[in-house]
């Protein structure tokens, strides 16, 4: 009789498979699926979007009923599109690339002295992203900002003011560093 030899990696795989019978493993898997469904699948159903909208399964949407997305828009991994009720809508144009890690938010806390930040009123303002825009890796778009058509926002930039069409922006806060040719 011949014995199978799995080696070290094979032994770990067999041990991992044996854990599938544990109820706690199944409960954890169900919780993960529920979280994913609530934060991505169900939220995507609430958003208004055009054809060719591709959303990474690892992206995060909040209050997606306030999200409007144009045609041929790609949203990368760990990107966060967080609308805030009431009135903090995100409107994204056509042919937009949102790289992994991008954060677009329509809500921010107050920063007045003498009061706890968490107890202050939030600033809620809509965000508009134009057509043919590329938001680079880990860039942040804050409430009330309009990103003009044809803009490129560099990696790790923080956009606090409106961006003029056709510009290339980078830095904290984002400043114009060039123009598209």
Residue pairs with C-beta under 8 A, 6 or more apart in sequence:
6 13
6 14
19 25
20 26
36 57
39 60
39 61
40 55
40 57
40 58
40 59
40 60
40 61
43 61
43 62
43 64
44 55
44 61
44 64
45 64
46 61
46 64
46 65
46 67
47 61
47 64
47 65
47 67
47 68
47 69
48 67
48 68
48 69
49 67
49 68
49 69
49 70
49 73
50 69
50 70
50 71
50 72
50 73
50 94
51 71
51 72
52 71
52 72
52 73
53 69
53 71
53 72
53 73
54 73
54 74
54 75
55 61
55 75
56 75
56 76
56 77
56 78
56 79
56 100
58 77
58 78
59 75
59 76
59 77
59 78
59 79
59 80
59 81
60 78
60 79
60 80
60 81
60 82
61 67
61 80
61 81
61 82
62 80
62 81
62 82
62 83
62 84
63 82
63 83
63 84
63 85
63 88
64 81
64 83
65 83
66 83
66 84
66 85
66 87
66 88
66 89
66 90
66 106
67 81
67 83
67 89
67 90
67 92
68 89
68 90
68 91
68 92
69 92
70 92
70 93
70 94
70 95
70 96
70 131
71 94
71 95
72 94
72 95
72 96
73 92
73 94
73 95
73 96
73 97
73 98
74 96
74 97
74 98
75 81
75 98
75 102
76 98
76 99
76 100
76 101
76 102
77 100
77 101
78 100
78 101
79 98
79 99
79 100
79 101
79 102
79 103
79 104
80 102
80 103
80 104
80 105
81 90
81 98
81 104
82 103
82 104
82 105
82 106
82 107
83 89
83 90
83 106
84 105
84 106
84 107
84 122
84 124
84 143
86 124
87 124
87 126
88 106
88 107
88 124
88 125
88 126
88 127
88 143
89 106
89 126
89 127
90 104
90 106
90 126
90 127
90 129
91 126
91 127
91 128
91 129
92 98
92 129
93 129
93 130
93 131
93 132
93 133
93 149
94 131
94 132
95 131
95 132
96 129
96 131
96 132
96 133
96 134
96 135
97 133
97 134
97 135
98 104
98 135
99 134
99 135
99 136
99 137
99 138
99 139
99 155
100 137
100 138
101 137
101 138
101 139
102 135
102 136
102 137
102 138
102 139
102 140
102 141
103 138
103 139
103 140
103 141
104 127
104 129
104 135
104 140
104 141
105 127
105 140
105 141
105 142
105 143
106 124
106 125
106 126
106 127
106 143
107 122
107 123
107 124
107 143
108 122
108 123
108 142
108 143
109 117
109 118
109 120
109 122
109 123
110 117
110 120
110 121
110 122
110 123
111 117
111 120
112 120
123 143
123 144
124 143
125 143
125 144
126 143
126 144
127 141
127 143
127 144
127 145
127 146
127 147
128 145
128 146
128 147
129 135
129 141
129 147
130 146
130 147
130 148
130 149
130 150
130 151
130 165
131 149
131 150
132 149
132 150
133 147
133 149
133 150
133 151
133 152
133 153
134 151
134 152
134 153
135 141
135 147
135 153
136 152
136 153
136 154
136 155
136 156
136 157
137 155
137 156
138 155
138 156
139 153
139 154
139 155
139 156
139 157
139 158
139 159
139 174
140 157
140 158
140 159
141 147
141 153
141 159
142 158
142 159
142 160
145 159
145 160
145 161
145 162
145 163
146 162
146 163
147 153
147 159
147 162
147 163
148 162
148 163
148 164
148 165
148 166
148 167
149 165
149 166
150 165
150 166
150 180
151 163
151 164
151 165
151 166
151 167
151 168
151 169
152 167
152 168
152 169
152 180
153 159
153 163
153 169
153 170
153 174
154 168
154 169
154 170
154 171
154 174
154 177
155 170
156 172
157 169
157 170
157 171
157 172
157 174
158 171
158 172
158 173
158 174
159 169
159 173
159 174
160 173
160 174
161 173
161 174
163 169
163 174
163 176
164 176
166 179
166 180
167 176
167 178
167 179
167 180
168 176
168 177
168 178
168 179
168 180
169 175
169 176
169 177
170 177
171 177
